Amino acid sequence: MTALFILSSSSRRIASEAANAVTPPAILEGKLPSFDLNVPVRFTWHKSPHKPPEQKNSTSGEASWYSDWRWLNPFSSSVTLDEDRAVLPPLPERPYIYTYYDTTLKRDKEAGQIDQELLLIWRRAWWAKGFRPVILTQAEAISNPLYTELHPKGMPKALEYEFARWMAWSHMGTGLLADYYCLPMGAYDDPLLVHLRRGQFAQLTRFDGLRTGLFAGAKKDIESAVKDALQDVRLSTYTSIIDAIPDHSFRVEQPTALAYYDTETLTKKYPAVADAILQDPNKGRRGLNRLMISHLHIIWQNTFSGGVEVLKPLPAHTTALVEPSLHLAQLLAECPETMLPSSCPPNKPKCSPCVGSKMRISQPEAFQNSSSVYTIVTVPHPYTMITLNNQTEEITVAHIRRNTDRDAWIHAVTRDVLGDGRGGPSRVIAVKDAVASEFGRSRSLWFTVEHFPADINVAITQDKTPSNDVQQRPEPKALFPENWLEDIDWYFGFPISRTTISHGESINPVPLPERWQKGQQGIPEDKKGSYDPPDPTTQQQEIEIKLLQKARDTINSRDKHLRLMRDVSEKWNLADLEAWRFVRAFRARSIMEHKVFEEEESAYSGTNGARKSRWW
């Protein structure tokens, strides 16, 4: 056996330096050095780390999120390694839809305001269906190299206008080109709208009966069609650009979910509106704007024939918690104001017109996975739910551990869907799917308590009066702030009513929701019991409102003791907390998406914040 020893100068030098090193005095005296445990120790030789990279537009207030396909993981922290950041599904890409507004025409101030309202209706309706609506003007048309060939052709003004539309569209590229009187009038998951949202068009497409109402196509096909049309020797004899483009260039589809309010449609189906426009153009066009809004609202109500459900899990002490959602449901159930209340959209002649706010509103304890019901849910923070269930803010750690059930809220919400045998993680997945999947987000709207205005419960309480004399009751007023409601309008695609008929009542012979509950003769059975849960006493309601406000303050507090109680409640209810953070982030991202869109389009008409544009 042979032993091999390797000696080096470096090893001898290290040993020598260690022997000559100065021993700390504390070690020589046989004592360990003392440290102040209250002072954090920072090692100065560690450089400050870089902040982890964040996705663009991924924070809003206290909410933060990370867009990733792993969003159905039960707990976001396992993906983000950040307890406060929720994982959301990637934002679906919105295909562009364009409309052309002629800036060369001179309009008076009132006509310009009516046009602005019309463009807002158009943009809001298409945005709610998953598109990105953009208004084009002569600036885009002039940017097309073919624009210089228009005037020498000597074509009629109407045909020249249509060519300008197409040239502006060709300049922008692939997408849809719509008249601003063409609106999406169907459910979010209508097969036609689903097809258009894919944004893939193998051929130029027009829609049967809509004439110039809507086109779809890719950039190369649009450019080719415009070039071929300009070369037609009979161009001056045509009245529409469709005549100049060969029939084989178009694919014709049925407009199942599209409503076009052009002159021919108004004359044939809404003669009262057509006559009003002839007698007083501005007044008649305002009436047309209201008619289109009412049709959008009616189609939404018809889509959810089962009514609106406002979830009220753990109902013993959550009346004040769900009251803002209940008020929102009542606004959605109201009938829109219109000059033709019994009319239907042109593409849905057999709709069920809204009469007397007959849409059913109920308050079940658990979520129902139904395509005919729209669901509004208020998600509480775990600390909020604990204080409401115990009817006191004096909560201790021992009380939370010994006397409260874990994840009680999410168990109650998902009981009908998942039963009683599942744990918290699987229930969180079900809630996330209901909130953010394509099916779920088109049939439900989820809030956290903190998304509502802080004083909304007080406003609702003050709006109620014990008087039974209708004559003594005050005029109905809007309880939600206007800017809050405007965001909701863009979510649904139409402006919802700002007030309800005085406390849900109406004048005979229109049926009242209160009379449904009393079983009045002639009221359908499915309308009875629409407002099921009994109202709490005034004292109970005051306690709940006070606890809600205290819980809101505690969640945002920096106080050490309050933060401890909040943290304990969160750790004890991890599934409830994950649902709350997910909903908070999803709602915040939805608001930010619209806000960013408004900022990008703020130079054009139709935006809420812009009163000036480059062409007004």
SULBEL-V616749 format. One record per residue. N is the residue number from 1. SS is DSSP state (~ for helix, > for strand, _ for the rest). PHI is phi in degrees with one decimal (NA if undefined). D_CENTER is the distance of its C-alpha to the mean C-alpha in whole Angstrom. Layout:
BEGIN
n ss phi d_center
N SS PHI D_CENTER
N SS PHI D_CENTER
END
This chain:
BEGIN
n ss phi d_center
1 _ NA 80
2 _ -116.7 79
3 _ -103.7 77
4 _ -117.3 76
5 _ -110.9 75
6 _ -119.0 73
7 _ -113.0 73
8 _ -134.7 72
9 ~ -68.3 72
10 ~ -66.7 68
11 ~ -67.7 69
12 ~ -68.1 72
13 ~ -67.1 70
14 ~ -64.8 67
15 ~ -64.6 70
16 ~ -65.1 72
17 ~ -64.9 69
18 ~ -66.2 68
19 ~ -69.9 71
20 ~ -87.1 71
21 _ -64.2 68
22 _ -79.9 68
23 _ -81.4 67
24 _ -57.9 65
25 ~ -57.3 67
26 ~ -62.0 65
27 ~ -72.2 66
28 ~ -63.1 70
29 _ -84.7 70
30 _ 79.0 69
31 _ -118.7 65
32 _ -85.1 62
33 _ -64.6 60
34 _ -93.9 58
35 _ -128.5 54
36 _ -82.1 52
37 _ -69.7 49
38 _ -83.0 47
39 _ -104.5 47
40 _ -64.9 45
41 _ -91.5 47
42 _ -118.1 45
43 _ -88.5 47
44 _ -68.6 48
45 _ -83.8 49
46 _ -87.9 45
47 _ -75.0 43
48 _ -63.9 39
49 _ -75.4 37
50 _ -71.5 34
51 _ -73.3 31
52 _ -56.3 29
53 _ -64.9 27
54 _ -120.8 23
55 _ -70.2 20
56 _ -64.4 19
57 _ 54.6 16
58 _ -116.8 16
59 > -139.3 17
60 > -155.3 15
61 _ 63.7 17
62 _ -83.5 19
63 > -86.3 16
64 > -143.2 17
65 > -149.1 16
66 > -137.2 18
67 > -85.3 17
68 _ -159.3 19
69 _ -70.1 20
70 _ -89.2 21
71 _ -67.8 18
72 _ -86.6 20
73 _ -61.9 23
74 _ -53.4 23
75 _ -125.4 23
76 _ -63.0 22
77 ~ -62.7 25
78 ~ -71.9 27
79 ~ -101.3 25
80 ~ -89.2 24
81 _ 56.0 27
82 _ -140.3 25
83 _ -65.2 25
84 _ -92.8 22
85 > -102.7 20
86 > -89.6 18
87 > -94.2 18
88 > -113.6 14
89 _ -66.3 14
90 _ -56.9 15
91 _ -62.3 12
92 _ -65.6 13
93 _ -72.3 15
94 _ -93.6 14
95 _ -69.2 17
96 > -77.7 18
97 > -127.8 19
98 > -113.4 21
99 > -133.0 23
100 > -114.3 26
101 _ -116.1 27
102 _ -76.9 31
103 _ -89.8 32
104 _ -85.1 35
105 _ -79.7 35
106 _ -90.2 36
107 _ -131.0 34
108 _ -77.6 35
109 ~ -62.6 32
110 ~ -66.1 31
111 ~ -63.3 31
112 ~ -62.9 29
113 ~ -65.9 26
114 ~ -66.0 26
115 ~ -61.4 25
116 ~ -64.1 23
117 ~ -63.3 21
118 ~ -63.5 21
119 ~ -65.2 20
120 ~ -65.7 17
121 ~ -58.3 16
122 ~ -64.1 17
123 ~ -65.6 14
124 ~ -64.3 11
125 ~ -65.6 12
126 ~ -72.8 13
127 ~ -61.0 10
128 ~ -65.1 8
129 _ -92.5 10
130 _ 97.4 10
131 _ -109.4 13
132 > -114.5 14
133 > -79.9 16
134 > -132.6 19
135 > -94.9 21
136 > -102.6 25
137 _ -132.2 28
138 ~ -62.0 32
139 ~ -60.4 31
140 ~ -71.3 30
141 ~ -64.7 33
142 ~ -64.3 35
143 _ -69.4 34
144 _ -80.6 35
145 ~ -58.4 39
146 ~ -80.4 40
147 ~ -62.7 39
148 ~ -67.2 42
149 ~ -88.3 44
150 _ -69.1 42
151 ~ -63.5 44
152 ~ -63.5 48
153 ~ -75.8 47
154 _ 64.0 47
155 _ -83.8 45
156 _ -61.5 43
157 ~ -60.7 41
158 ~ -62.8 38
159 ~ -70.2 39
160 ~ -63.2 39
161 ~ -62.8 35
162 ~ -65.8 34
163 ~ -64.1 35
164 ~ -61.9 34
165 ~ -58.2 30
166 ~ -67.1 31
167 ~ -68.9 33
168 ~ -64.6 30
169 ~ -64.4 28
170 ~ -61.9 31
171 ~ -63.9 30
172 ~ -79.6 27
173 _ 113.0 27
174 _ -55.8 26
175 > 155.9 23
176 > -116.6 22
177 > -120.7 24
178 > -124.4 23
179 _ -73.8 25
180 _ -73.4 22
181 _ -96.4 23
182 > -103.3 22
183 > -124.4 19
184 > -74.4 17
185 _ -126.0 18
186 _ -172.8 17
187 _ -70.2 15
188 _ -59.1 13
189 _ -97.3 15
190 _ -59.0 18
191 ~ -54.5 21
192 ~ -67.0 21
193 ~ -67.1 17
194 ~ -62.0 18
195 ~ -62.5 21
196 ~ -67.5 20
197 ~ -68.3 17
198 ~ -67.3 20
199 _ 70.6 21
200 _ -116.7 25
201 _ -129.0 27
202 _ -74.3 31
203 _ -152.2 32
204 > -55.6 31
205 > -126.8 29
206 > -126.9 29
207 > -123.2 29
208 > -59.2 31
209 _ 86.8 32
210 _ -91.2 29
211 _ 54.2 32
212 _ -97.7 30
213 _ -68.3 27
214 > -155.0 25
215 > -131.0 27
216 > -140.9 26
217 > 178.1 28
218 _ -90.6 29
219 ~ -57.8 30
220 ~ -64.7 34
221 ~ -70.7 34
222 ~ -64.9 32
223 ~ -60.7 35
224 ~ -63.5 38
225 ~ -65.2 37
226 ~ -65.6 37
227 ~ -62.8 41
228 ~ -64.8 42
229 ~ -66.1 41
230 ~ -66.7 43
231 _ -88.2 46
232 _ -70.2 46
233 _ -71.8 50
234 _ -97.4 49
235 ~ -58.1 46
236 ~ -68.5 47
237 ~ -92.3 47
238 _ -84.7 44
239 _ -109.2 41
240 _ -143.6 38
241 ~ -66.5 37
242 ~ -63.2 37
243 ~ -66.8 40
244 ~ -85.2 41
245 _ -103.3 39
246 _ -56.0 41
247 ~ -61.3 40
248 ~ -69.4 40
249 ~ -76.1 37
250 > -105.8 35
251 > -104.4 33
252 > -103.6 32
253 > -122.2 29
254 > -87.8 28
255 _ -86.1 25
256 _ -63.3 24
257 _ -120.0 21
258 > -127.2 21
259 > -121.2 23
260 > -121.2 25
261 _ -102.1 26
262 _ -85.3 29
263 ~ -61.4 33
264 ~ -63.2 34
265 ~ -66.6 31
266 ~ -62.7 32
267 ~ -63.4 35
268 ~ -81.9 35
269 ~ -109.4 33
270 _ -132.2 32
271 ~ -62.0 35
272 ~ -62.8 35
273 ~ -70.1 32
274 ~ -60.8 34
275 ~ -65.3 37
276 ~ -63.4 35
277 ~ -67.9 34
278 ~ -68.2 38
279 ~ -75.0 39
280 _ -144.0 37
281 ~ -53.4 34
282 ~ -67.4 32
283 ~ -65.2 32
284 ~ -65.1 31
285 ~ -70.4 29
286 ~ -64.0 27
287 ~ -64.0 27
288 ~ -65.4 26
289 ~ -59.0 23
290 ~ -66.7 22
291 ~ -64.2 23
292 ~ -64.4 21
293 ~ -61.9 18
294 ~ -64.0 20
295 ~ -67.5 20
296 ~ -60.7 16
297 ~ -67.1 16
298 ~ -63.8 19
299 ~ -63.9 18
300 ~ -62.9 15
301 ~ -63.4 17
302 ~ -67.4 20
303 ~ -61.2 17
304 _ -111.1 17
305 _ -65.9 21
306 _ -78.8 21
307 _ 96.0 19
308 > -113.3 17
309 > -109.1 18
310 > -105.3 17
311 _ -63.3 18
312 _ -135.3 21
313 _ -70.4 23
314 _ 49.8 26
315 ~ -73.5 27
316 ~ -58.9 30
317 ~ -136.0 28
318 _ -121.7 25
319 ~ -63.6 24
320 ~ -67.8 23
321 ~ -61.7 21
322 ~ -96.3 19
323 ~ -61.2 20
324 ~ -61.1 17
325 ~ -65.8 15
326 ~ -65.1 18
327 ~ -64.9 18
328 ~ -62.8 14
329 ~ -62.7 15
330 ~ -65.6 18
331 ~ -65.6 17
332 ~ -67.6 15
333 ~ -81.4 18
334 _ -67.7 20
335 _ -85.0 21
336 _ -71.2 21
337 _ -80.0 23
338 _ -158.9 25
339 _ -77.2 29
340 _ -128.9 29
341 _ -66.1 27
342 _ -100.8 29
343 _ -86.1 28
344 _ -124.6 26
345 _ -61.1 24
346 _ -62.5 27
347 _ -91.3 25
348 _ -133.1 25
349 _ -66.4 28
350 _ -109.5 29
351 _ -72.6 25
352 _ -105.4 25
353 _ -60.3 25
354 _ -83.4 24
355 _ -134.8 27
356 _ 68.8 27
357 _ 52.1 24
358 _ -88.1 25
359 _ -65.7 22
360 _ -74.8 22
361 > -125.2 21
362 > -134.0 22
363 _ -131.5 22
364 _ -73.4 23
365 _ -85.0 24
366 _ -126.5 22
367 _ -72.5 19
368 _ -113.3 20
369 _ -84.2 19
370 _ -124.9 20
371 _ -80.1 18
372 _ -97.9 19
373 _ -124.1 17
374 > -99.8 14
375 > -117.0 14
376 > -117.5 12
377 > -128.9 14
378 > -109.9 15
379 > -99.5 16
380 _ -88.8 19
381 _ -68.4 21
382 ~ -52.9 24
383 ~ -65.0 26
384 ~ -60.7 24
385 ~ -67.3 25
386 ~ -65.5 29
387 ~ -66.8 29
388 ~ -67.9 28
389 ~ -64.3 30
390 ~ -96.4 33
391 _ 55.1 33
392 _ -160.1 34
393 _ -93.3 33
394 _ -83.8 36
395 _ -110.7 35
396 _ -114.9 38
397 ~ -62.3 37
398 ~ -62.1 40
399 ~ -65.1 38
400 ~ -61.8 35
401 ~ -72.5 37
402 ~ -97.7 39
403 ~ -123.5 37
404 _ -124.1 34
405 _ -82.2 32
406 _ -76.8 30
407 _ 50.6 27
408 ~ -66.4 27
409 ~ -66.8 24
410 ~ -69.6 22
411 ~ -64.6 26
412 ~ -68.0 25
413 ~ -67.4 21
414 _ -99.4 23
415 ~ -62.8 26
416 ~ -71.5 26
417 ~ -86.4 24
418 ~ -114.1 27
419 _ 78.1 29
420 _ -105.5 31
421 _ -92.9 33
422 _ -88.2 30
423 _ -92.0 30
424 ~ -60.6 27
425 ~ -57.3 26
426 ~ -68.0 25
427 ~ -71.2 23
428 ~ -62.5 21
429 ~ -61.7 20
430 ~ -63.6 20
431 ~ -66.8 17
432 ~ -60.6 15
433 ~ -65.0 16
434 ~ -67.7 14
435 ~ -80.5 11
436 ~ -117.3 11
437 _ -70.4 13
438 ~ -61.1 12
439 ~ -68.6 14
440 ~ -68.9 12
441 ~ -71.3 8
442 _ -86.8 9
443 _ -127.1 11
444 > -156.4 10
445 > -136.8 8
446 > -114.7 9
447 > -124.5 11
448 > -97.1 14
449 ~ -57.6 16
450 ~ -74.2 16
451 ~ -74.7 13
452 _ -79.8 14
453 _ -56.0 17
454 _ -62.3 20
455 _ -103.3 22
456 ~ -66.9 20
457 ~ -65.1 22
458 ~ -64.1 25
459 ~ -63.4 24
460 ~ -66.5 23
461 ~ -63.7 27
462 ~ -66.6 29
463 ~ -72.4 27
464 _ -81.3 29
465 _ -132.3 33
466 _ -75.6 35
467 _ -69.3 37
468 _ -93.3 38
469 _ -86.3 39
470 ~ -61.5 36
471 ~ -65.8 38
472 ~ -89.8 38
473 _ -80.5 34
474 _ -70.6 32
475 _ -63.2 30
476 _ -63.0 26
477 _ -134.6 24
478 _ -72.1 21
479 _ -96.9 20
480 _ -83.7 17
481 _ -60.7 17
482 ~ -62.5 16
483 ~ -66.4 14
484 ~ -69.1 12
485 ~ -69.6 11
486 ~ -61.3 11
487 ~ -65.6 8
488 ~ -65.8 7
489 ~ -58.0 9
490 ~ -68.4 7
491 ~ -68.1 4
492 ~ -89.3 7
493 _ 96.2 10
494 _ -155.2 12
495 _ -74.7 13
496 _ -75.9 14
497 _ -61.6 17
498 _ -87.5 18
499 _ -135.7 21
500 _ -100.0 22
501 _ -62.8 26
502 ~ -30.5 28
503 ~ 59.4 27
504 ~ 78.7 26
505 _ -103.3 29
506 _ -146.9 30
507 _ -89.7 34
508 _ -54.8 36
509 _ -95.6 36
510 _ -72.2 32
511 _ -64.2 32
512 _ -96.2 30
513 ~ -57.6 28
514 ~ -64.7 31
515 ~ -73.7 33
516 ~ -57.7 32
517 ~ -68.5 32
518 _ -83.6 36
519 _ 73.1 36
520 _ -63.7 38
521 _ -62.4 39
522 _ 91.2 38
523 _ -92.1 34
524 _ -58.0 33
525 ~ -62.2 33
526 ~ -73.7 29
527 ~ -94.7 28
528 _ -76.8 31
529 _ 72.3 29
530 _ -68.3 26
531 _ -110.3 26
532 _ -72.3 28
533 _ -65.9 28
534 _ -69.5 30
535 _ -74.6 30
536 _ -73.1 31
537 _ -67.7 34
538 ~ -58.9 34
539 ~ -66.4 35
540 ~ -63.7 33
541 ~ -66.9 30
542 ~ -63.1 31
543 ~ -64.6 32
544 ~ -63.3 28
545 ~ -64.4 26
546 ~ -64.2 29
547 ~ -66.6 28
548 ~ -61.7 24
549 ~ -68.1 25
550 ~ -63.4 28
551 ~ -65.8 26
552 ~ -60.3 23
553 ~ -67.3 26
554 ~ -65.8 27
555 ~ -61.3 24
556 _ -97.9 24
557 _ -78.1 28
558 _ -103.8 31
559 _ -64.8 34
560 ~ -62.4 35
561 ~ -67.1 36
562 ~ -65.1 32
563 ~ -64.5 31
564 ~ -62.0 34
565 ~ -65.4 32
566 ~ -63.7 29
567 ~ -64.2 30
568 ~ -64.2 32
569 ~ -62.7 29
570 ~ -69.7 27
571 ~ -67.4 30
572 ~ -80.4 31
573 _ -132.4 27
574 ~ -65.1 26
575 ~ -69.8 24
576 ~ -60.5 22
577 ~ -65.3 22
578 ~ -62.0 20
579 ~ -63.2 18
580 ~ -63.6 17
581 ~ -66.0 17
582 ~ -65.5 14
583 ~ -65.6 12
584 ~ -59.0 12
585 ~ -69.9 12
586 ~ -65.1 9
587 ~ -68.5 7
588 ~ -64.3 9
589 ~ -67.1 9
590 ~ -61.1 5
591 ~ -66.9 7
592 ~ -66.7 10
593 ~ -58.1 9
594 ~ -68.6 8
595 ~ -62.5 11
596 ~ -63.7 14
597 ~ -62.2 13
598 ~ -62.7 14
599 ~ -65.8 17
600 ~ -68.8 18
601 _ -102.4 18
602 _ -65.6 19
603 _ -82.3 23
604 _ -116.1 22
605 _ -72.7 21
606 _ 98.2 18
607 _ -84.5 16
608 _ -65.6 16
609 _ -86.4 18
610 _ -99.4 21
611 _ -105.4 23
612 _ -122.8 26
613 _ -147.8 26
614 _ -72.8 29
615 _ -128.3 29
616 _ -80.3 29
END
